[in-house]
Amino acid sequence: MRNYRQAQAELLHAIEKEQVVACQELPDVFFPEDWPDAQMRKRATEVAKNLCDTCPIKFQCLQAALENQEGYGIWGGLTPKERGNVGR
């Protein structure tokens, strides 16, 4: 497994290459844990996942989250719980 810096560098390079990705434009949506209302958290999660589905760097994002053990936010279209189940 690569280290944290390698995974972050690859993700940042992919973002730079694409120039604009949804998580840069709507960061709050990708961190639904911050929303106080349960319905809004659920809706934000759905919106983030839909945006991830069309993102050209979805795979790099998910790889970085898995390698960095991100415990917060939507990364590569998966919640922290879903990322915890990857590879099991």
Secondary structure, 3 states (H helix, E strand, C coil): CCCHHHHHHHHHHHHHHHCCCHHHHCHHHHCHHHCCCHHHHHHHHHHHHHHHHCCCCHHHHHHHHHHHCCCCCCECCECHHHHHCCCC
